[in-house]
Amino acid sequence: VSGSVLITEGILKEAAKAGIRIPEDISLISYENSGISEHLDPPHTTISQRMERLTSSALDLIEKQLNGEHGLSDVSVDYCLHLRDSVAPPKP
């Protein structure tokens, strides 16, 4: 799992140099769904997050901590899986 499309591009490049095939040898998923993702070779699977919701929730939690509030709860943020050609089923 890669944190960004830039890191994914580097992984794809280095994997090709090493003779590692994606997805035949390893699967690759990135947390950034940019327009480039579907144009990479192979087009790679991404997870997109609602960054505005994630940012807003993080700022709310920071504000509560700064105000001395305790007992903070977990926050769930929706995501979307964009399945493309960079993942394969697990091998037996």
Residue pairs with C-beta under 8 A, 6 or more apart in sequence:
1 29
1 30
1 31
2 8
2 11
2 28
2 29
2 30
2 31
3 30
3 31
3 32
4 30
4 31
4 32
5 30
5 32
5 34
5 36
5 37
5 40
5 46
7 30
8 28
8 30
8 32
8 37
8 40
8 44
9 36
9 40
11 28
12 22
12 28
12 40
12 41
12 44
15 21
15 22
15 25
15 26
15 28
20 26
22 28
22 42
22 44
22 86
23 42
23 85
23 86
23 87
23 88
24 88
27 45
27 86
27 87
27 88
28 44
28 45
28 86
28 87
29 44
29 45
29 46
29 47
29 86
29 87
30 37
30 44
30 45
30 46
30 47
31 46
31 47
31 49
32 46
32 48
33 46
33 47
33 48
33 80
33 82
34 46
37 43
37 44
37 46
37 82
37 84
38 82
38 84
40 86
42 84
42 85
42 86
43 84
43 85
43 86
44 84
44 85
44 86
45 81
45 82
45 83
45 84
45 85
45 86
45 87
46 81
46 82
46 84
47 79
47 80
47 81
47 82
48 79
48 80
48 82
49 77
49 78
49 79
50 77
50 78
50 79
53 77
53 78
54 77
57 75
57 77
61 72
61 75
64 72
65 72
